[in-house]
């Protein structure tokens, strides 16, 4: 009995020699850098995340939870790109052309050079790209695309990796922009253990609470621009609409002089945002009081309640504490610690903070306030929205030229000092 290994055609082809080597190493100074103009878009929030527009020949991955608005946003981008730059091919493996047409009519998209096709075969998709010669191709989604040479089912790691690799070759050789839509698993990864994020040039995540209207398009990898950039959109009946001034939108329904409310100056990527943090502390009938956060990390909330109890002498051992970030945002940076702590302290003491104050700073275990990065952009954003005073950590001195006109910057060394200054005296 002799074992014989039967290789698939694609695997055998990849291992065999392709003949004489055609590539040649060149010196760095001999490399020609042809200036490739980006494909600009009128959607400034999307262009901001990409770094100025689509780079020809790039492979972009857009991920997000089901129903968050990925297909809606990309269909709008496809229509705008078709009207400005030329043919765009929209490949759908989950919806029929008639269903996409119904969505386009709802979004009021009218594009003469927008081509639709329902296809899941990788070879057929490549043939369509060759025939149409689009400037951009959208594959929705990569999990439904399969290669006939592989025996595994569509959506498996091998199918996703092979399909993305073939599409990458087409993008680099032809210069067409290819956008892949990826589903997010329960663990938060796209199509398995990050097999796609290493292949593509740019990874974008569309985040947000499905019960809120705001969506954040976040860049976590970008070979042609800055990472951790964020664009803000609003989900309305006509589709995804960009929000040019998100801080003003997040504070539109703010109720001034309400106990348990504070304004945090947080940073999303390179963009400063002003968001309202609300807290409610009420007596509990249970032995272990509850700590319920919405928009911040539970461990951060436990740390802040411990510091308030031990360092600021605010008893929270017999109170349930609820914290909510307005707008469905998820704040992960420690700079929002000061606003969260002041909101909790105001709720316990039933004293509101001053309406013209904004806050940012990290709270340490000893109750001290630690400096955070990007002070000048935060202060400018607070001054632009009409705030007159801002409490910041005193550990870092600011020059007089860095403070915006009309804004008073108050430095505090400890959380106890900040509570005394921020809360209105009864």
LINRARA-V529848 format. One record per helix or strand of 3 or more residues. SS is the DSSP state (@ for helix, = for strand). FROM is the first residue (numbers start at 0). LEN is the number of residues. If there is no record, write none. Layout:
SS&FROM&LEN + SS&FROM&LEN
This chain:
@&8&7 + @&27&3 + @&43&7 + =&58&6 + @&69&16 + =&87&5 + @&96&10 + =&113&5 + @&121&11 + =&135&5 + @&141&3 + @&156&18 + =&176&8 + =&201&6 + =&213&9 + =&229&7 + =&238&4 + @&245&5 + =&260&8 + =&270&13 + =&290&4 + @&297&13 + =&318&7 + @&333&16 + =&356&3 + =&367&3 + @&374&10 + =&388&5 + @&399&3 + =&407&5 + @&414&8
